[in-house]
Amino acid sequence: MNYQHIENLLIRFRGQSVTIKTASGGVYEGLIADVTNDYVALKTQNSGGEDNLIIVLLHSMESVSPQTK
């Protein structure tokens, strides 16, 4: 299956904060750090102030919501 549309959407929001919901029920929030044709990488910070990188596969995404400031 081709996920070009969601890839293009995520590229437009690169560097911005988004919330991604997956088909399995997971909810991920963070800044878009990288987008490929297979996944998106979200940059988050844990409670200790350390940066984390979360990888979400495009085919598992159910919805993407950009966060306004």
Backbone as ProteinMPNN parsed JSONL, in Angstrom:
{"seq_chain_A": "MNYQHIENLLIRFRGQSVTIKTASGGVYEGLIADVTNDYVALKTQNSGGEDNLIIVLLHSMESVSPQTK", "coords_chain_A": {"N_chain_A": [[0.847, -1.179, 0.0], [0.445, 2.292, -0.635], [1.747, 5.001, 1.099], [2.111, 7.649, 0.565], [0.641, 10.05, 0.786], [0.255, 10.55, 3.584], [2.912, 10.679, 4.301], [3.753, 13.003, 2.916], [2.148, 14.894, 4.246], [3.18, 14.75, 6.86], [5.782, 15.629, 6.369], [5.312, 18.3, 5.809], [4.715, 19.219, 8.34], [7.097, 18.975, 9.689], [9.311, 19.427, 12.392], [7.398, 20.56, 13.96], [4.997, 20.248, 16.648], [3.07, 17.333, 17.128], [0.253, 15.11, 17.582], [-0.089, 11.695, 17.449], [-2.231, 9.065, 16.76], [-2.522, 5.566, 16.962], [-3.519, 2.501, 15.29], [-3.518, 0.472, 17.138], [-4.19, 1.697, 19.459], [-2.388, 3.3, 20.73], [-1.085, 6.491, 21.766], [0.875, 9.106, 20.748], [2.96, 11.862, 21.365], [4.888, 14.567, 20.203], [7.724, 16.342, 18.732], [8.147, 16.441, 15.247], [10.855, 14.835, 14.019], [12.043, 13.398, 11.947], [11.12, 12.067, 8.758], [10.311, 9.298, 6.828], [9.65, 7.055, 4.057], [8.598, 4.952, 5.408], [8.336, 5.393, 8.184], [7.798, 7.745, 10.94], [9.743, 9.844, 12.972], [9.536, 10.898, 16.252], [10.475, 13.452, 18.443], [10.844, 13.61, 21.86], [10.725, 14.65, 25.333], [11.758, 13.288, 28.403], [10.823, 13.108, 31.92], [13.176, 13.708, 33.216], [14.436, 15.495, 31.603], [15.852, 14.52, 29.478], [16.317, 13.837, 25.997], [14.216, 11.845, 23.958], [13.602, 9.489, 21.326], [10.956, 8.552, 19.388], [9.727, 6.081, 17.284], [7.3, 5.74, 14.842], [5.471, 3.662, 12.801], [4.285, 4.292, 9.526], [2.146, 2.78, 8.447], [0.752, 2.023, 10.689], [-0.575, 4.183, 11.666], [-3.475, 5.941, 12.69], [-4.588, 8.472, 13.044], [-3.487, 11.897, 12.731], [-2.725, 14.772, 14.476], [-1.992, 18.112, 14.36], [-0.441, 20.212, 16.795], [-1.424, 23.228, 18.191], [0.063, 26.307, 19.213]], "CA_chain_A": [[0.0, 0.0, 0.0], [1.208, 3.528, -0.753], [1.474, 5.957, 2.176], [2.707, 8.906, 0.117], [-0.132, 11.204, 1.262], [0.572, 10.822, 4.986], [4.313, 11.09, 4.316], [3.784, 14.414, 2.503], [1.55, 15.676, 5.326], [4.137, 14.806, 7.965], [6.908, 16.466, 5.943], [4.876, 19.701, 5.965], [4.705, 19.547, 9.77], [8.415, 18.673, 10.274], [9.74, 20.413, 13.38], [6.258, 21.013, 14.749], [4.446, 19.291, 17.588], [1.889, 16.606, 16.662], [-0.23, 13.951, 18.318], [-0.376, 10.602, 16.52], [-2.956, 7.931, 17.316], [-2.291, 4.379, 16.146], [-4.616, 1.532, 15.227], [-3.47, -0.362, 18.345], [-4.667, 2.49, 20.581], [-1.318, 4.139, 21.285], [-1.111, 7.925, 21.489], [2.245, 9.604, 20.833], [3.078, 13.296, 21.174], [6.262, 15.032, 20.114], [8.114, 17.127, 17.567], [8.556, 15.588, 14.131], [12.288, 14.966, 13.796], [12.415, 12.795, 10.664], [10.042, 11.369, 8.06], [10.728, 8.482, 5.687], [8.486, 6.431, 3.436], [8.146, 3.868, 6.284], [8.077, 5.788, 9.568], [8.056, 9.112, 11.398], [10.452, 9.888, 14.245], [9.087, 11.989, 17.114], [11.401, 13.808, 19.506], [10.146, 13.937, 23.102], [11.588, 14.774, 26.509], [11.231, 12.614, 29.584], [10.74, 13.974, 33.097], [14.525, 14.103, 33.6], [14.932, 16.463, 30.641], [16.583, 13.849, 28.406], [15.582, 13.667, 24.744], [13.894, 10.497, 23.497], [13.145, 9.408, 19.948], [9.919, 7.533, 19.219], [9.513, 5.741, 15.886], [5.946, 5.256, 14.58], [5.347, 3.218, 11.419], [3.188, 4.971, 8.824], [0.986, 1.912, 8.236], [0.033, 1.823, 11.948], [-1.229, 5.438, 12.063], [-4.909, 6.103, 12.492], [-4.826, 9.903, 12.88], [-2.407, 12.827, 13.063], [-3.277, 16.089, 14.822], [-0.968, 19.112, 14.701], [-0.725, 20.932, 18.032], [-1.26, 24.674, 18.078], [0.759, 26.895, 20.371]], "C_chain_A": [[0.892, 1.242, 0.0], [0.784, 4.519, 0.334], [2.032, 7.331, 1.848], [1.967, 10.122, 0.667], [0.206, 11.548, 2.714], [2.032, 11.248, 5.122], [4.443, 12.565, 3.955], [3.219, 15.323, 3.588], [2.543, 15.838, 6.475], [5.353, 15.664, 7.622], [6.558, 17.942, 6.098], [4.921, 20.153, 7.415], [6.038, 19.259, 10.45], [8.842, 19.81, 11.195], [8.628, 20.923, 14.264], [5.752, 19.886, 15.64], [3.169, 18.659, 17.024], [1.501, 15.541, 17.677], [-0.622, 12.91, 17.288], [-1.088, 9.502, 17.28], [-2.761, 6.753, 16.381], [-3.481, 3.436, 16.219], [-4.653, 0.657, 16.476], [-3.902, 0.399, 19.597], [-3.608, 3.358, 21.222], [-1.483, 5.592, 20.876], [0.295, 8.457, 21.751], [2.257, 11.087, 20.525], [4.546, 13.669, 21.11], [6.481, 15.885, 18.886], [8.567, 16.178, 16.472], [10.025, 15.863, 13.833], [12.688, 14.462, 12.419], [11.207, 12.077, 10.084], [10.661, 10.58, 6.916], [9.471, 7.89, 5.063], [7.945, 5.277, 4.276], [7.718, 4.329, 7.673], [8.26, 7.285, 9.768], [8.751, 8.998, 12.749], [10.0, 11.118, 15.014], [10.103, 12.207, 18.224], [10.588, 14.238, 20.72], [11.175, 14.129, 24.211], [10.947, 14.037, 27.661], [11.277, 13.566, 30.769], [12.11, 14.436, 33.583], [15.147, 15.1, 32.65], [15.737, 15.849, 29.503], [15.696, 13.7, 27.176], [15.389, 12.185, 24.435], [13.447, 10.581, 22.056], [12.165, 8.253, 19.844], [9.71, 7.329, 17.729], [8.103, 5.161, 15.739], [5.86, 4.9, 13.095], [4.126, 3.867, 10.765], [1.952, 4.08, 8.703], [0.205, 1.649, 9.523], [-0.75, 3.067, 12.381], [-2.712, 5.443, 11.728], [-5.261, 7.576, 12.291], [-3.608, 10.697, 13.304], [-3.052, 14.183, 13.321], [-2.139, 17.035, 15.142], [-1.402, 19.853, 15.951], [-0.471, 22.416, 17.811], [-0.631, 25.213, 19.343], [-0.136, 27.817, 21.137]], "O_chain_A": [[1.978, 1.228, 0.579], [-0.398, 4.834, 0.467], [2.387, 8.092, 2.748], [2.599, 11.129, 0.985], [0.421, 12.716, 3.036], [2.356, 12.085, 5.964], [5.172, 13.3, 4.621], [3.752, 16.407, 3.825], [2.721, 16.938, 6.998], [5.893, 16.349, 8.49], [7.41, 18.746, 6.476], [5.139, 21.332, 7.694], [6.112, 19.295, 11.679], [8.753, 20.986, 10.843], [8.885, 21.648, 15.226], [6.049, 18.715, 15.407], [2.297, 19.359, 16.509], [2.305, 15.129, 18.513], [-1.388, 13.191, 16.367], [-0.612, 9.052, 18.323], [-2.822, 6.902, 15.16], [-4.338, 3.557, 17.094], [-5.715, 0.15, 16.837], [-3.975, -0.183, 20.679], [-3.902, 4.086, 22.171], [-1.958, 5.892, 19.78], [0.839, 8.282, 22.841], [1.647, 11.533, 19.553], [5.358, 13.147, 21.874], [5.564, 16.125, 18.101], [9.289, 15.218, 16.738], [10.397, 16.971, 13.447], [13.577, 15.032, 11.785], [10.374, 11.546, 10.819], [11.44, 11.12, 6.13], [8.358, 8.191, 5.493], [6.937, 4.674, 3.907], [6.832, 3.725, 8.278], [8.791, 7.993, 8.912], [8.391, 8.155, 13.57], [10.065, 12.238, 14.509], [10.541, 11.255, 18.869], [9.74, 15.126, 20.622], [12.351, 13.807, 24.043], [9.74, 14.14, 27.881], [11.723, 14.706, 30.634], [12.208, 15.443, 34.284], [16.285, 15.519, 32.863], [16.253, 16.572, 28.652], [14.491, 13.468, 27.284], [16.296, 11.377, 24.631], [12.967, 11.623, 21.609], [12.498, 7.113, 20.169], [9.536, 8.296, 16.988], [7.749, 4.204, 16.428], [6.141, 5.734, 12.234], [3.065, 3.974, 11.381], [0.829, 4.565, 8.84], [-0.898, 1.106, 9.463], [-1.505, 3.015, 13.353], [-3.14, 5.018, 10.655], [-6.122, 7.904, 11.475], [-2.802, 10.247, 14.12], [-3.823, 14.684, 12.502], [-1.39, 16.801, 16.091], [-2.592, 20.098, 16.15], [0.58, 22.806, 17.303], [-0.78, 24.634, 20.418], [0.286, 28.396, 22.138]]}, "name": "protein", "num_of_chains": 1, "seq": "MNYQHIENLLIRFRGQSVTIKTASGGVYEGLIADVTNDYVALKTQNSGGEDNLIIVLLHSMESVSPQTK"}
